[in-house]
Amino acid sequence: VNELASAPLGVFDSGLGGLTVVRALRAQMPHESFIYLGDTARVPYGTRSHHTVTRYALGCARVLMKHKVKALIVACGTVSAVALDALRVELDVPVIGVIEPSAQLAVKLAQGQRIGVLGTNGTVASGAYPRAVAALSTRSEVVAQAAPLWVPLAEEGWLEGDVPRLAAERYLQPLLAAKVKVVILGCTHYPLLIPVIQEVANRLSGEQIPVIDTGVAVAQAVELFLADRQRQALATAPGSLRAYVTDMPASFRDVAERFLGSPLAHVEQIDL
Ligand code: DGL
């Protein structure tokens, strides 16, 4: 009946971190099918200029458009922060980034108190979170902190012990000193470190600090969006996942499971 309902959702990221977002999307909507693109040839995006990130993001998006996706989900925190408007202008499909849904959830939880944001250098420098929060609340202020070391730690699988704990203390200290009451993990990789981040945040503040996974926030937003437009997949069979990368498919597959939470059977290499 509804042709768009059976179309896949497109998801892209600078590399493999976006699989944490796919994990949350699939948990929320097990009947949806996904096409994932990781731009592993050009990762990282978090240290590049707005101009370059936007150009790369448009290249990724055009590949997914060829698969007739019913919506495009920008898993990458950096792309969501700097290139969302350009993608929305350029593409003839709904584009959903991770920032608005996370900001909405944070504003609700913060109740007018300060909100902490952790992300790449690019995400923090963009000011996208302060803008998104200001559009929703005149009371909550945003305190942002770049946490670049968590990206290689997550890729390395170094998720416990002194090194991640000390990095978490270093990155969380300024936020908690500023009395934030909620922390947004504004980068694809950080959800892998949630246990250590949560432990350090609670210990340093002496309170329970809610930690927001942007994948979980965007999954709720995508589900609402599809329901609203009556574009949900029929609940007849589990959805599929196809992954494409621009370099190193074998090593991508090896590390993918840690981010996705389940094995990734098929990964194909493509050129943009
Ligand atoms: N995917 C990026 C993000 O969420 C992190 C890795 C990178 O810098 O490309 O911001």
Boltz pocket constraint, residues with backbone or C-beta under 6 A from the ligand:
constraints:
  - pocket:
      binder: B
      contacts: [[A, 13], [A, 14], [A, 15], [A, 17], [A, 18], [A, 43], [A, 44], [A, 45], [A, 46], [A, 47], [A, 75], [A, 76], [A, 77], [A, 78], [A, 79], [A, 120], [A, 123], [A, 151], [A, 186], [A, 187], [A, 188], [A, 189]]
      max_distance: 6.0
